[in-house]
Amino acid sequence: MLLGSGELGKEFVIAVKRLGHFVIAVDSYNDAPAQQVADRREVINMLDGAALDAIVARHQPDVIVPEIEAIRTERFYDYEKEGIQVVPSARAANFTMNRKAIRDLASKELGLRTATYRYAASKEELKRAIGEVGVPCVVKPLMSSSGKGQSTVKTEADIEHAWSYSQSGRRGDSVEVIVEAFVPFHTEITLLTVTQKNGPTLFCPPIGHRQERGDYQESWQPCRIGDAQLHEAQEIAEKVTRSLTGAGIWGVEFFLADDGLYFSELSPRPHDTGMVTLAGTQNLTEFELHARAVLGLPIPKIELLRVGASAVVSADREGKDPYYSGIEEALGEPCTDIRIFGKPATRPYRRMGVTLAYDEPGSDVNMVKEKAIANARKVRVTSE
């Protein structure tokens, strides 16, 4: 049972279906991307614990795979007691669905280096927190995804907007936000980390990415970083995933700054920047790796096959029944591809697809990235 049925869930469903499994895709609206390829679908408010309990009791899944944050994750502990496998684990889902839990675990319990941070549960507390952290700083809801509710505060005049925007973009019941000091990083990476039921922790080659409004715009693999920093990032990723427990793929994010490596965030599931693996950069995509890890199937090796990049195709307005132009032009370049997610409605900045580009090992990854970006600009999303 997949809880949350967006574009990442769609690719995961395809991966597990290819391995012979039956999938129920759940979301808060009908015809979500993963529901289009699943065996059955359910439409509920996953923050309604009773509704969640009801569909779990009705379908009696062997495995529950959360894909979003807006879920009554505390119910997962009871599901585990009933013998249902929660991916990666109930503990991991509860900690990582809330920025406060995962940040305190990383900083206070595990001693990882992070940006200076404070919490605030009101506009007045936000002003005090910003005063302690300093500007510029970043304000994020404790529960949100894809940059929703996230903003940068550069002056005192930005505080009012930052608070209002955080509340409009939050998921779940909590109004609390995290305030993070700005880290002057030169590179931001995702280290896809695979924990197994029976086997060692594995790492994909690092993925570089760029964000706007807290949401990824393009990603590329491999991202060139020093051997010492890569080893340090792998040690940190293994440390935090071991503490959270469970099998699956994790998107562990880091800032690379002149003064070293900072742990940023962690997702206990396929990561949006990891869609670059759909360009065939690895012998197994992040979704295939997740499927194997969840099902306890062997992963003999993760191997980099070629360089690749992804770039987001976004909507620019609110509408429904979208259609796309420019795909033929975008696919005219050699070594390119595109994935349209199949979302039934649009809104400004909503991700509707990605363009992919790739080249031989050792090729200039920046040129590949620019090709993916150029192709994304050729595709236009139109809606009613």
Summary of the structure (lengths in Angstrom):
residues: 384
radius of gyration: 20.0
end to end distance: 32.3
largest distance: 55.5
contacts: 1350
relative contact order: 0.12
helix: 34%
strand: 29%
